[in-house]
Amino acid sequence: MSAEPGKSLAGIGALLMVIGTFVPFLGIVGLILMMIGMKNLSEYYKDQSIFQNALYALIFGIVGIAALAFIIVGLVFGGSLLGISFGPAGGISGGLIGFLAGIVIALVVAFVFYILLAVYFRRAFDSLADKTGVGMFRTAGLLLFIGAILTIIVVGILLIFVAWILATVAFFSISTASPPPPQPSQPT
């Protein structure tokens, strides 16, 4: 088994995620390729935490998007959430104030799940940094985490963009010449 397929898939996937900032469909394709690459690298380095943390990050991202979409659809179609009526025609408990409260709730939900996504991608990148010796993974994970926190003041989006560029470079910097760390010997 070689690290080359995982390195290439994850690197191309991370690059497509960077491009996906401008073309969302490519971001989705990139995420899928990166996850396949992370699975391959996880198997190569015999460290399941790499893929498991990346998978948890993906799950938190999907749940966050689904929750955000659910709340937004409820707002647009005048639904109710937590006993508060939302929508343009919600009456005393709704109206503009209810609609704005719903938007704030949606943003808070998205923010919390994005922080969780960043925490788990950071853990996966830290494991990759330990296994590969490519410290840029650690930097990318830290920038992703800080960027997720700073999305509140918009500058975080730029940090997240830079983090994925660094992750792309880190994936392509993995040396495939050295074998993975030896496994403990099995008693015969």
KOLZA-878451 format. One record per residue (C-alpha): residue in one letter; residue number from 1; x, z, y. Coordinates in Angstrom, 3 decimals. Each point is the difference from the previous one (the first is absolute). Layout:
// residues N
+------+------+----------+----------+----------+
| resn | resi |       px |       pz |       py |
+------+------+----------+----------+----------+
|    a |  NUM |        X |        Z |        Y |
...
+------+------+----------+----------+----------+
***
This chain:
// residues 188
+------+------+----------+----------+----------+
| resn | resi |       px |       pz |       py |
+------+------+----------+----------+----------+
|    m |    1 |    0.000 |    0.000 |    0.000 |
|    s |    2 |    1.247 |   -0.907 |    3.468 |
|    a |    3 |   -0.840 |    1.329 |    3.444 |
|    e |    4 |   -0.014 |   -3.536 |    1.416 |
|    p |    5 |   -3.715 |   -0.818 |   -0.580 |
|    g |    6 |   -1.149 |    3.320 |    1.463 |
|    k |    7 |    2.365 |   -0.300 |    2.937 |
|    s |    8 |   -1.140 |   -3.555 |    0.752 |
|    l |    9 |   -3.724 |    0.663 |   -0.402 |
|    a |   10 |    0.100 |    3.171 |    2.079 |
|    g |   11 |    2.150 |   -1.637 |    2.677 |
|    i |   12 |   -2.216 |   -3.077 |    0.274 |
|    g |   13 |   -3.067 |    2.254 |   -0.040 |
|    a |   14 |    1.357 |    2.173 |    2.816 |
|    l |   15 |    0.871 |   -3.137 |    1.996 |
|    l |   16 |   -3.535 |   -1.326 |   -0.477 |
|    m |   17 |   -1.336 |    3.373 |    1.171 |
|    v |   18 |    2.021 |   -0.420 |    3.209 |
|    i |   19 |   -1.407 |   -3.506 |    0.449 |
|    g |   20 |   -3.408 |    1.400 |   -0.992 |
|    t |   21 |   -0.047 |    1.819 |    3.306 |
|    f |   22 |   -0.957 |   -3.363 |    1.456 |
|    v |   23 |   -1.602 |   -1.627 |   -3.084 |
|    p |   24 |   -1.933 |    2.739 |   -1.869 |
|    f |   25 |   -0.443 |   -2.011 |   -3.217 |
|    l |   26 |    3.789 |   -0.180 |   -0.415 |
|    g |   27 |    0.185 |    3.767 |    0.453 |
|    i |   28 |   -2.311 |    0.527 |   -2.965 |
|    v |   29 |    1.990 |   -2.421 |   -2.157 |
|    g |   30 |    3.187 |    1.733 |    1.149 |
|    l |   31 |   -1.352 |    3.411 |   -0.922 |
|    i |   32 |   -0.843 |   -1.202 |   -3.508 |
|    l |   33 |    3.453 |   -1.555 |   -0.468 |
|    m |   34 |    1.702 |    3.112 |    1.342 |
|    m |   35 |   -1.946 |    2.231 |   -2.392 |
|    i |   36 |    0.984 |   -2.193 |   -2.966 |
|    g |   37 |    3.615 |    0.143 |    1.183 |
|    m |   38 |   -0.174 |    3.782 |    0.400 |
|    k |   39 |   -1.337 |    0.263 |   -3.557 |
|    n |   40 |    2.915 |   -2.085 |   -1.281 |
|    l |   41 |    2.538 |    2.062 |    1.962 |
|    s |   42 |   -1.631 |    3.199 |   -1.217 |
|    e |   43 |    0.455 |   -1.156 |   -3.596 |
|    y |   44 |    3.547 |   -1.236 |    0.605 |
|    y |   45 |    1.127 |    3.288 |    1.524 |
|    k |   46 |   -2.088 |    1.999 |   -2.493 |
|    d |   47 |   -1.640 |    1.960 |    2.808 |
|    q |   48 |   -3.783 |   -0.200 |   -0.147 |
|    s |   49 |   -0.314 |    1.905 |    3.289 |
|    i |   50 |    0.998 |   -3.177 |    1.870 |
|    f |   51 |   -3.064 |   -1.911 |   -1.167 |
|    q |   52 |   -2.323 |    3.018 |   -0.161 |
|    n |   53 |    0.642 |    0.911 |    3.641 |
|    a |   54 |   -0.427 |   -3.630 |    1.071 |
|    l |   55 |   -3.243 |   -0.160 |   -1.994 |
|    y |   56 |   -1.303 |    3.192 |    1.632 |
|    a |   57 |    0.868 |   -1.502 |    3.391 |
|    l |   58 |   -1.945 |   -3.143 |   -0.895 |
|    i |   59 |   -2.990 |    2.045 |   -1.180 |
|    f |   60 |   -0.035 |    2.050 |    3.220 |
|    g |   61 |    0.161 |   -3.229 |    1.978 |
|    i |   62 |   -2.929 |   -1.518 |   -1.892 |
|    v |   63 |   -2.088 |    3.178 |    0.272 |
|    g |   64 |    0.786 |    0.219 |    3.718 |
|    i |   65 |   -1.039 |   -3.606 |    0.607 |
|    a |   66 |   -3.169 |    0.456 |   -2.068 |
|    a |   67 |   -0.934 |    3.199 |    1.871 |
|    l |   68 |    0.702 |   -1.651 |    3.340 |
|    a |   69 |   -2.104 |   -3.031 |   -0.946 |
|    f |   70 |   -2.832 |    2.237 |   -1.238 |
|    i |   71 |   -0.075 |    1.940 |    3.258 |
|    i |   72 |    0.217 |   -3.131 |    2.158 |
|    v |   73 |   -2.815 |   -1.694 |   -1.938 |
|    g |   74 |   -2.079 |    3.158 |    0.443 |
|    l |   75 |    0.688 |   -0.065 |    3.718 |
|    v |   76 |   -0.852 |   -3.643 |    0.427 |
|    f |   77 |   -3.222 |    0.218 |   -1.987 |
|    g |   78 |   -1.094 |    3.357 |    1.463 |
|    g |   79 |    0.607 |    2.197 |   -3.020 |
|    s |   80 |    0.586 |    3.707 |    0.003 |
|    l |   81 |    3.045 |    2.042 |   -0.960 |
|    l |   82 |    0.205 |    3.774 |   -0.350 |
|    g |   83 |   -3.509 |    0.300 |    1.413 |
|    i |   84 |    0.930 |   -1.851 |    3.189 |
|    s |   85 |   -1.806 |   -3.230 |    0.719 |
|    f |   86 |    2.289 |   -2.786 |    1.061 |
|    g |   87 |   -0.742 |   -3.350 |    1.488 |
|    p |   88 |   -1.146 |   -1.460 |    3.262 |
|    a |   89 |   -3.638 |    1.122 |   -0.403 |
|    g |   90 |    0.505 |    3.453 |   -1.483 |
|    g |   91 |   -2.022 |    2.017 |    2.528 |
|    i |   92 |    1.121 |    3.389 |    1.324 |
|    s |   93 |    2.334 |    0.755 |   -2.916 |
|    g |   94 |    1.344 |   -3.535 |   -0.019 |
|    g |   95 |    0.251 |   -2.569 |    2.724 |
|    l |   96 |    3.318 |   -0.659 |    1.617 |
|    i |   97 |    1.322 |    3.524 |   -0.617 |
|    g |   98 |   -0.831 |   -0.190 |   -3.703 |
|    f |   99 |    1.539 |   -3.452 |   -0.248 |
|    l |  100 |    3.217 |    1.199 |    1.677 |
|    a |  101 |    0.065 |    3.092 |   -2.226 |
|    g |  102 |   -0.273 |   -2.297 |   -3.015 |
|    i |  103 |    2.899 |   -2.105 |    1.227 |
|    v |  104 |    2.108 |    3.144 |    0.444 |
|    i |  105 |   -0.895 |    1.177 |   -3.521 |
|    a |  106 |    0.912 |   -3.435 |   -1.405 |
|    l |  107 |    3.351 |    0.047 |    1.775 |
|    v |  108 |    0.775 |    3.538 |   -1.173 |
|    v |  109 |   -0.829 |   -0.937 |   -3.611 |
|    a |  110 |    2.199 |   -3.109 |    0.214 |
|    f |  111 |    2.804 |    2.044 |    1.604 |
|    v |  112 |   -0.044 |    2.678 |   -2.733 |
|    f |  113 |    0.076 |   -2.538 |   -2.816 |
|    y |  114 |    2.755 |   -2.000 |    1.701 |
|    i |  115 |    2.106 |    3.164 |    0.291 |
|    l |  116 |   -0.509 |    0.595 |   -3.741 |
|    l |  117 |    0.939 |   -3.626 |   -0.712 |
|    a |  118 |    3.208 |    0.423 |    2.032 |
|    v |  119 |    0.901 |    3.287 |   -1.720 |
|    y |  120 |   -0.211 |   -1.561 |   -3.451 |
|    f |  121 |    1.817 |   -3.208 |    0.953 |
|    r |  122 |    2.700 |    2.196 |    1.520 |
|    r |  123 |    0.319 |    1.884 |   -3.289 |
|    a |  124 |    0.272 |   -3.285 |   -1.919 |
|    f |  125 |    2.615 |   -1.298 |    2.457 |
|    d |  126 |    1.971 |    3.270 |   -0.200 |
|    s |  127 |    0.084 |   -0.317 |   -3.801 |
|    l |  128 |    1.155 |   -3.605 |    0.310 |
|    a |  129 |    2.720 |    1.081 |    2.447 |
|    d |  130 |    1.223 |    2.586 |   -2.519 |
|    k |  131 |   -0.010 |   -2.433 |   -2.915 |
|    t |  132 |    1.382 |   -3.078 |    1.763 |
|    g |  133 |    2.363 |    1.566 |    2.504 |
|    v |  134 |   -1.637 |   -2.061 |    2.779 |
|    g |  135 |   -0.535 |    2.538 |    2.785 |
|    m |  136 |   -2.084 |   -2.469 |    1.989 |
|    f |  137 |   -2.942 |    0.896 |   -2.265 |
|    r |  138 |    0.142 |    3.555 |    1.321 |
|    t |  139 |    0.052 |   -1.290 |    3.590 |
|    a |  140 |   -2.933 |   -2.351 |   -0.682 |
|    g |  141 |   -2.014 |    2.839 |   -1.533 |
|    l |  142 |    0.713 |    2.300 |    2.926 |
|    l |  143 |   -0.944 |   -2.671 |    2.549 |
|    l |  144 |   -3.178 |   -0.754 |   -1.932 |
|    f |  145 |   -0.939 |    3.683 |    0.061 |
|    i |  146 |    0.819 |    0.482 |    3.695 |
|    g |  147 |   -1.768 |   -3.260 |    0.814 |
|    a |  148 |   -3.120 |    1.152 |   -1.834 |
|    i |  149 |   -0.040 |    3.188 |    2.055 |
|    l |  150 |    0.617 |   -1.871 |    3.249 |
|    t |  151 |   -2.742 |   -2.561 |   -0.551 |
|    i |  152 |   -2.027 |    2.270 |    2.260 |
|    i |  153 |    2.069 |   -1.186 |    2.953 |
|    v |  154 |    0.332 |   -3.598 |   -1.254 |
|    v |  155 |    3.847 |    0.074 |   -0.044 |
|    g |  156 |   -0.300 |    0.954 |   -3.655 |
|    i |  157 |   -1.179 |   -3.497 |   -0.866 |
|    l |  158 |    3.352 |   -1.362 |    1.174 |
|    l |  159 |    1.856 |    2.613 |   -2.089 |
|    i |  160 |   -2.059 |   -0.934 |   -3.067 |
|    f |  161 |    0.854 |   -3.662 |    0.561 |
|    v |  162 |    3.717 |    0.875 |    0.228 |
|    a |  163 |   -0.291 |    2.225 |   -3.092 |
|    w |  164 |   -1.316 |   -2.890 |   -2.106 |
|    i |  165 |    2.790 |   -2.261 |    1.295 |
|    l |  166 |    2.548 |    2.649 |   -1.051 |
|    a |  167 |   -1.710 |    0.360 |   -3.382 |
|    t |  168 |    0.270 |   -3.768 |   -0.467 |
|    v |  169 |    3.727 |    0.068 |    0.769 |
|    a |  170 |    0.441 |    3.043 |   -2.263 |
|    f |  171 |   -1.682 |   -1.717 |   -2.954 |
|    f |  172 |    2.277 |   -3.015 |    0.356 |
|    s |  173 |    3.022 |    2.339 |    0.346 |
|    i |  174 |   -0.447 |    1.512 |   -3.446 |
|    s |  175 |    3.077 |   -0.748 |   -2.078 |
|    t |  176 |   -0.856 |   -1.450 |   -3.379 |
|    a |  177 |    3.612 |    0.068 |   -1.197 |
|    s |  178 |    0.015 |    3.653 |   -0.959 |
|    p |  179 |   -1.995 |    1.235 |   -2.992 |
|    p |  180 |   -2.616 |    2.701 |    0.433 |
|    p |  181 |    1.086 |    3.592 |   -0.518 |
|    p |  182 |    0.560 |    0.811 |   -3.669 |
|    q |  183 |   -2.728 |    1.788 |   -1.886 |
|    p |  184 |    0.708 |    3.253 |   -1.793 |
|    s |  185 |    1.015 |   -0.618 |   -3.572 |
|    q |  186 |   -2.599 |    0.565 |   -2.680 |
|    p |  187 |    0.932 |    2.281 |   -2.907 |
|    t |  188 |    0.106 |   -1.893 |   -3.298 |
+------+------+----------+----------+----------+
***
